Amino acid sequence: MMPSLKRLAQIRRTAKRYGLAEFLPIHTLPLPARWLTRLLVGSPNHALSQARGERLRLALESLGPVFIKFGQALSTRRDLLPLDIADELAKLQDQVPPFDNELARTIVETELGDSVANLFSEFDTSPLASASVAQVHRAKLHSGDAVVIKVIRPDIEATIVEDTRWMAWLAQWLTRLHPEGHRLKAEEVVADYTTTILDELNLAREAANASQLRRNFETSEQLYVPKVYWDFTTSRVYTMEEVSGIPVNNRAKLEALQVNFKKLAERGVEIFFTQVLRDSFFHADMHPGNILIDASDPDSPSYIALDCAIIGSLSAEDQYYLARNLLSIFKRDYRTVAELHVECGWVPPNTRIQDFESAIRTVCEPVFEKPIAELSFGQLLLNLFQTASRFDMPIQPSLVLLQKTLLNIEGLGRELYPQLNLWDTAQPFLEQWMEERYSASNTLQRFKDEAPGLLEQLPKLPSQIIEKLVRAAASEPSQTPKHQPPSPWWMLASWLLGGLTLGTALSGMPATAAGLSGAFLLVTLWRSGN
């Protein structure tokens, strides 16, 4: 169903009012697209008095949270934007116009079931900061703890739903009409984005994310996450510990304290890869408005993470392929990169490895030949995406948040320390992760962790094996599997050995014997499925 034309008309009026046509490469578009774009946003109007960056910021603010978040994402890439535009968009991080103070108080009292006077010893009605989805107020509990209270904006959900419906409608037509629509997976990407932004409206979910992230870095000296006060938290109100720090984009103050920018930038990269690879639970909204710096020790500064509404995660398979792909790119092992893309299904199985390898080399080599200060992983990703269209490589929706966050991290790191070498910082971390994750002791531990579930499935294996053999025997010759199925005796032996392996692994069988038995079982089961 087509979304409301009323919202489209509002977007069109806003685009024309603020002269957004100036920001679009209209003259480079095909003629039909040029006419459609001018119909929607008008022609460039150079008579407007306001600066272009201010006009863009005001337009995004007036259009609501979906557009504000787009501006926030852009603001983190100062290396890709003109400075006047980047400076204006940075104001979208925590300087969005607030809503009525008394309305905020009413929401708090309604959600927590009591008056502000009874709930808190102090409550500041003037907001400390205001962003696209919520604003925050200072308060103090009767226990004396200083807290900040995040309050969701009223009536925000309807606007978000309407905008994302438009995005979904456009994505549907893009998929149908664009020659490469199937590869872009626009509908899946929009669906993931819609789920993500609607989840932001549930502050209890954000509080739960913060609690998990806090546990993950409880003993870390690199990252601190404020404590959640659950007795004062609901789906529309979130109360957390008040923390003090320096906004990450306040470079003047950080310089005055003689903060070690190199270490700060490198720690940001390490935190990102720790969240992605160790925990598979990463903060995916790393714009400067959500990050403070603890500079109490200027030579060893650390981060404070705020706003955990958007959290990403990866499957174990995606973690593995991501780490191996990045390591191979760092080492310029393009053959392995090409093979991994086929192996994990990111490109079709009939892709010619040598052709794909050559294409990857063509993209990467010019990037590596640049000075360290000019290396951009973000630019490399963009170039790879453009090249991949030749090989029918679809967008991976599960990796979209990761790619966005990696771009943000690189942009933030370069703003802190322009000489940041993302490659040298990340490579040792990735190598250590691969070594630790697939060491004998960790592999055995994962095997033990999964053993109860495998034991539950063991009694079903004989019937499954027999059923598979019967189906194979009854199939036509043209449907015969490429590999002949193993004999029933081979299957039975693997089943018995598998049971022995699981039982002895749980009861303390030596690691080497258990590992060999487990490997035998896994190889056998793999062969039975091919």
N, C-alpha and C positions, 0 to 999 in steps of 0.2 A: 504494500500500500504506500502511495506517495505521501510524504510528510506534509505538514502544514505550509501552504503558500504564504501565510502571514509571516512566518519566521524568515522565509526566503526574502520577502519584501523588506523586512527589517535589516537583514544582512546587506541587501543591495543599497538601501538608503545610507547605512553606516559607511559602506565602502565608498560611495560617491561623496559623502560629506567630508571624509578625511582623505580623499584622493588616493585610495589604495592602489589604483591602477598604476601609479608610479613605481610600485614595487614588483610588478609583474612584467616579464619579458614578452609583452604582447606582440611586438614587431617580429619576433622569431617564431611565432606560432603559425601553423597552417591557416589558410584563410577562413575556413568554417569555425575553427577554434578561436580565431581572432575576433570574429563577429560575436560569437557567444560570450567570450570574456568581456568584451566591451558592453554587451547588453547587461551583463550581471554587475560589473563594477564601474562602468563608465570609462571615459578616456582620461588620460593624465591631465590634471588641472594644475598648472604651474602658478596660478594666481593666488593660491592659498598662502596665508601669512605665517602659519605655524611651521616650525621646523619639521622635517620629515620623520625624525625619530619620535618626537612628541605626538605627531598625528597617528603614527602606527600604534604607539602605546595606548592612546585614548580610544582608538577604534577597538583594539582588543579588549580593553577594560569594559567598554560599553556592550560588547557582544557576549560577555559572560565567561564562566569558568573554563569551558572547553577551549576557547580562543586564548584566554589568559595563560592556560597551561602550555599552549603552543608557544606563546611568547616567552614564557619562562625557559622552555627547552632551548629556544634560540639564544637567549641571553647568556647561556653558559659557554657558547662558542664565540668568544671575542676574537679568536684567531680567524674566524670565517666571516665576521660582520664588520662593517664600518663602525668606528668607535662611537659616533654620535648615536647610532641606532642601538648599539649594545648598551650604552649608558642608560638610555631611556627604558629599554626592555628590562634592565636589572631592577627597576622600580616595581615591576610586577611581582617580584619575589616576596616582598613583605610590606609594600606600600600601596596596596589596592584600597580604594576608598572604603571605610568601615560602614557597617549598618548601624541602626539606632541603638544607643547605649542602653536605654531602658528596655528595649526589646531583648537585648542580650541578657539582661538581669532576669527578665520574665522567663526566658527559655531555661536558664539555670535553675530557677526556683521550681518550675514545672517538672523538669527532669529529675531533680534530686528530692522533690517532695517536701520542701521546707523553705522558709525565707532565707535570704542571703545572710541576714543578721544572725540567725540561729546556726547556720551552716559554717560560717567563717567569722573569725575575729576581725578580719579586714577584707574588703573587696573593692577593687578599683574599677569604677564603671567606665573609665576611659581606656580604650584598648591599647595594649602594649604593641601589637602588630596586627595587620589585617592582610589576609591573602585571598586566593580565589574561592576557596571552599569554606573557610572559617576565619574567625579572629580570636585573639587570646587576650585574657585579662589577668592581671596580678591579683593574688589573694594570699591570705595567711590562715592556716588552720588553727583551731583552738589549742592544738598541741604545740603551736609555735612554728611548725614547718612552713616555710615559704613555698608557695606553689604558683603555677600558672594554669589557667582554665581555658581550654579551647572550646569554642561554641560554634556549632554549625550554622551557616547562613540560612535564614528562613526562605522557604519556597524556592530552593535552588534546584531541587530534583527535576521539576518540570522542564526547566530550561535545558538541563543536561540531556534529558531524554529526547527532547525535540531536536537538539543539535546532533546527537548521535544517530537519530533516525535519518536525518539528512545525510550524514556520512555513510550510513549503511545503504541508503538508496543510491547514492552516487557510486559506491563501491560495487553494487550489483550491476549497474549499467557499465561501469568500467570493465568488469569481468566479461560482460557480454560483447562489448563493442571494441575493446582494445585488442590489437593483434596478439599481445602478450598477457592478456588479462588473466588467463589460467595460471601463469607463472607468478604474477604479483600477489595472488591470494588476498586481494584487498578486502574481501568480505570477512575472511577469518581474522585479519589484522584489526579491522574495525570492531569486530565482535569482542576480541580480546581487550582492546582499548576501552570499549564501553563497559565491560565488566570491571576493569581496573578503576575507572573514574567513578563508577557508581559505588564501588566498594569504599571509596574515600569518604562517602557520606555516612558511613557507619564508624563512628569514633571508637566504639568498643573493639572493633576489628583492628583499628590502628593501635589502640592500647595493647592488645594482645601481641601484635607484631613487635611493638617496642619492648615488651616483656621478654619475648624470645630473643631479640637482638641483644638485649642487655645481658641475658644469661650466656649467650654465645661469646661475649667479650668481657665477661665478669672479671677475669684476671688479666685483661689486656692493658697495656700502658699506651696503646695507640688510639683507642676509641672508647668514649664513655656515652652511655645512653641513660637519660633521666629515669628515675623511679616512677612507676605508675601507682596512683592512689585509687584502688578499685572501688572503695566505698563512695567515692565522689565521681564515678565515671559511668556513663550510660552510652547509648548509641548516638546521642546528640551533644553530649558534654564529656570532656576528657580532662581529667586533672592529673598533672604530673609535677614532679619536683622542679623547682625553679633553679636553673643553673646559670652561672655567669661565664661569659667568654667573649671573645672578639669576633665579630663577623668576618668570615673568611675573605670577603672582598674589601675589608678595611686595611688595605696594604700600608697606608701611612702609619697607622698605629702599630702594626706588626713590625714595620721597619724601625720605628722608634724604640721598640723593645729588643731590637737586634735578634729577631727570631731566625732560626736556621731554616731558610726557605727550601734548601735542597732536601733536607731530611723530611720536612713537612710534605713536600710533593711526593717523595718516594714512599712515605708512609701511607699516603692516600691510595697509591697504586697497590701497595701490599694489602691494605684493608679490603680493597675491592676484590682482589683475587682470593683472599681468605674467605670472604663471604660467599663467593661464587663456587669455589672448589672444595673448601673444607666443609662449609655448612650448607651449601645449596640454598641459601637464604640471604638475599642481598637487597640492600636499600636501593631502590630504583628511581629515586627522585632527588638526585644529588645536586640540586641547584644551590647557589650560595645562600639563599634565604633559609635553607635547612641545615646549615653547617656553621658551628662556632669553633673557635680555636682556643684551647687552654694553653696560654703562654706563660704559665707560672714558672716553668723551666724553659727559657727561650732556646736553649741548645737542644732540647728534646721535647718539642711541642707535640700536642696530641689533639685529636678531633673530638667534638661533641656532636652527636647526631640527633636532629630533631625531625619531627614529621615523618613517621614510619608508615604512612598510609599506603604507599605503593611499594610492595615487596615482590621481588621476582625469585623464581626457583627453577632449577634444571633437573632433568632426570639424570640418573647415573650414567646412562649412555651419552647424553648430551655433554655432561661434564667431561667424560673421557675423550670424546671426539673434539670438543673445544680445546682441551689442553694439548692434545696431540697436533691439532691443526696449527695452533699458535706457535708451538715449539718448532714445528716444521717450517713455518713461515719465517720465524726468527733465524733459523739456520739456513734459509734459502733452499730447503729441500722440497722443491716444487713437485717432484714426482710423488712424494708421500702425500702432499696436500691433495693432489688430484685423486690418488687412490682412496684416501679417507673420505672425500666427498662422495665417491661412488659407493664405498662400503657402507656409509651411514645413510645412504638414500637421499642425499642433498642434491644429487644430479641423477638422471636416469641411468639404469644399469648398462645400457648399450652405448654409453659415452666412450668415445675413443680417448683412452688415458693420455696418449702422447700429444693429442691435439689440445686437450684441456691443460696439460702440464705446460705446453708452450704458451698458451694464453695467460696462465697465471704468472709465468716468468716475465712476459711482456709487461704486465701490470706492475709487478713488484720491483723489478730491477731498477727502473728509474727512481723509485722512491728511496731505495737503499743507497743510491749513489749520492743523495743529497747530504749536506752537513747534518750533524745530529740535531742541531737546533731547528732544522727545517723539516725533520721527519714527522709525518702526521699519520697516525694510525687511522684517524677518521677519514682522511682523504684516500687512504689505501682501501678502506672498506667501500667507499663510494665507487672507486674505480673497479674493484672486484665485482661489485653488484652489476655495473654496466656491462662488464665483460661476460658475466655469467649468463646473460640473456641469450647469447649464442648457443649455449648448451642446455637451454630449457630448464635452468635452475630456478625453482620456486623460492619465494620468500618463506622462511621458517618462522611462523608466528611465535613459537616458543622462545625464539632467540631475539625477538624484536626489542623487548625490554632490556635484555642484556646489551645489545648493540647500542641502544640509546644511552644506557648508563655508562658504558665504556667511552663513548664519545664525550659525555659530560665530565667524566673523570679526567680524560686527557685534556679537555679544555680548561678545567680547573687547575690541573697540575701545571700547565704551561703558563697560566696567569700568575701562579705563585712563583714558578721557577722556569723561565723560558728555555733554559738549557736542559730541561728534563728529558732524559732518554728512557722513554717508556719501554723500549725493547730490552735494554740492559737491566732495568729494574725488575721487569716481569720474568725474564727467562730463568734466572736462578730459582725463583719461587716456583715456577711451573715444573722445573726439573726435579726439585725436592719433593713436590706434591706427587708426581708420578712415581718416584722411587719409594716414597712412604706408603702410598695407597696400594701398590702392588708388590710390597714386600711379602715374604713368606708368612711372617707373623700376622700381618693385617689381613692377608687373604684367608688364613685359617680362622681368624676371629670372625670374619664375615660369614665364613662357612658355618661356624658354630651358631652364629646369630640366626641364620636361616634354616638351621637343621630342624627345629620343631615343625616348621611349615612343610619342609621336604618329607619328614617322617609321616606327616598327615596324608601326603599324597602317595606314598609308597604302596599301600595296599591296593590302590587303583591301577597301578602300572600294568600288572599282568593282563587285566581285561582290556586295557587300552592298547597294549601291544597286540593282543589277539585280534582286536577289532581292526587295527591298522593293517595287519597281515591279510585278513579276510578281504578288506577293501582293495588291497593291492592285487590280490589274486584274481578278484572279480573284474578288475579294470581291463579295458581294451588294450591291445598292444600299443596303440598310438598314445595311450594315456599312461603307459608304463613310466615310472619315475626314472630319471636319468641314472640314478644309482640303484642297484638292486637292494631290496631291504635285507638286513642282516638275518641270519638264521634265528629260529626261535631259541636255540641253545645259547647263541651269543646274547640275545636279549635277556634270557633268564639269568645267565651268568652275571650280566651287568646289574640286573635288579638285585640279586643276592649280594653282590659285592657292594652295591650302593647302600643296602640296608646295613651291612657290616661297617661300612665307612661312617655312616651317620651315627650309628650307635657308639662306635669306639671313639669318634671325635668328641662326643659328649662326655664320655667316661674317661677321657684322658689319654687316648691313643697317641703315640709319638707323632709330632707334627709332620715329619717327613712321610711316614707311612700313610697317615690320613690324607695328606696332600696328594700323594700319588694315587691313592684309591679314588679320591674325589675327582682327580683329573681323568682317570680311566672311565669313571661313571659319566662325566660330562661329555667326553669324546664319544662314548657309545650312544648316549641320548641324542647328541648332535647328528651322528650318522643315521640314527633311526628316523630322523625327521627330514632327511635329504634323499 
